[in-house]
Amino acid sequence: MPSESPSSLRYVSTRGEAPELSFEDALLAGLARDGGLYMPKAWPKLSHETIAAFAGKPFAEVAASLLEPYLGGCIPRGELITLARDAYARFGHPAVTPLVQIDRSLWVLELFHGPTLAFKDVAMQLLARLMERVLGTRGERLTIVAATSGDTGGAAIEAFRGSSRVDAVVLFPQGRISDVQRRMMTTAPEPNVHAVAIEGTFDDCQALVKAMFNDLAFRDRLQLGAINSINWGRIIAQLTYYFVAGAALGSPHRPMSFSVPTGNFGDVFAGYCAKAMGLPAERLVIATNENDILYRAWGTGMYTQADVVATTSPSMDIQVSSNFERFLFEATGRDAAFVRNKMNGLRQSRSIGLGEAMVPYRESFIAERVDQAAVTDCIRRVKADSGYLLDPHSACAVVAARKTMTSQSQHIPHIALATAHPAKFPDAMQTIVGERPNLPPRLARLMSDPERIAVLPNDLAAVERFVEDRSACRRGAAA
Ligand SMILES: *Cc1c(COP(=O)(O)O)cnc(C)c1O
């Protein structure tokens, strides 16, 4: 692919029938108008010196360096560092995403020190500030609609509560998330944020959001924006910890392996992007739970939806991984017609053959399926051996990392991404280790604050009506 100067980096849709956009437009648009996802036209490449120099640098500075080439000059570097510093000021650890070694060659990358105790905060805190900045410059507003399997919604509400430019409505599957997760969405009193329980699964919530975006009249009237990982801004904000952890453990001179608990394929795809930019992420392990569509796709070459099974790692209980579309685009040498065709096929028959597309990529990704027994065993064992308490999502990553450790790869660092704090899933932890981990003191009031919650059927018209009623874009509020 030709390399381009940062100021000219544009974004293209994976389905090839939407106009190319600047970073700001792609950020505010979320989903492309042809139903595709935005991708940069070229990968910015980082030199070995640049990557090596990340070691020991403040997190915000690394974040600014990584984002800058994607932004096309729309935010000056100094201001970008300030935004990033601000975004991470509320994290409960000075390193933002610290590494903890739990075994020989095995590290846990703690991504859960943000306000809602899951890795989504790392990207969402930065994304919200980027959006506010772009909207402010343009004098515009946005209505955000998002589907959440539990963690995105809380992170979004936390990041956008009180915003003067954004209204946010998040849809979650009723009864399928933990009480802590629900309360992180329903206890914010600010009138610009709304949590809606949908009578359905996460995939239903995601389908409703996609349908709202594909209703172009509604989309334009409400100025819809997306903060799910279909938004390119989310993906680049997740590059940060791959490089920070990599540099801490010897990148670019030493290859390493990342094991990523996977649902929507956003996080592990960010790892792929980091690799495309020059990080020696020798292997990216896709760790799934029993909702194993990606594991099956890797093994069989057939991407076939099954019914969602509820597990102790609910944020991975997903059977339609949105960002898989970005991977298909890459793996086919950016063949938008192929992607369009396959995605239409998937909608019609819930199953597509991936053909030759996967083959060259099998080497860099490894998929592992981790069942409940393995998660339970891992959490108990790690606790007994080192006193370290993993949550079920993070345990999937640790199990998968161990499965992929071969005699040849044992010398390289294996980094398992810890995507949630165990206190976010107290019932599961009670069952597995017989104790309910304490919430950090800064969340002391979470379980007693009053909740505000709407319940809606799995019905597009009902959800659109709700969004329309709540959005200030609709009310015609001056920006
Ligand atoms: C969202 C989430 C995941 C899955 O991440 P994707 O980017 O959707 O693959 C894993 N673990 C936790 C705790 C999450 O919140």
The ligand as a MOL file (V3000), in Angstrom:
LIG
                    3D

  0  0  0     0  0            999 V3000
M  V30 BEGIN CTAB
M  V30 COUNTS 15 15 0 0 0
M  V30 BEGIN ATOM
M  V30 1 C -16.0190 -5.6090 25.4410 0
M  V30 2 C -15.2980 -6.5840 26.2590 0
M  V30 3 C -14.5940 -7.6490 25.6820 0
M  V30 4 C -14.6030 -7.9170 24.1990 0
M  V30 5 O -13.9350 -6.9210 23.4590 0
M  V30 6 P -14.2110 -6.7830 21.8970 0
M  V30 7 O -13.4790 -5.5610 21.4710 0
M  V30 8 O -15.6890 -6.6530 21.7590 0
M  V30 9 O -13.6960 -8.0210 21.2530 0
M  V30 10 C -13.8910 -8.4860 26.5240 0
M  V30 11 N -13.8940 -8.3200 27.8640 0
M  V30 12 C -14.5560 -7.3130 28.4440 0
M  V30 13 C -14.5370 -7.2000 29.9160 0
M  V30 14 C -15.2710 -6.3990 27.6670 0
M  V30 15 O -15.9290 -5.3960 28.2570 0
M  V30 END ATOM
M  V30 BEGIN BOND
M  V30 1 1 1 2
M  V30 2 1 2 3
M  V30 3 2 2 14
M  V30 4 1 3 4
M  V30 5 2 3 10
M  V30 6 1 4 5
M  V30 7 1 5 6
M  V30 8 2 6 7
M  V30 9 1 6 8
M  V30 10 1 6 9
M  V30 11 1 10 11
M  V30 12 2 11 12
M  V30 13 1 12 13
M  V30 14 1 12 14
M  V30 15 1 14 15
M  V30 END BOND
M  V30 END CTAB
M  END
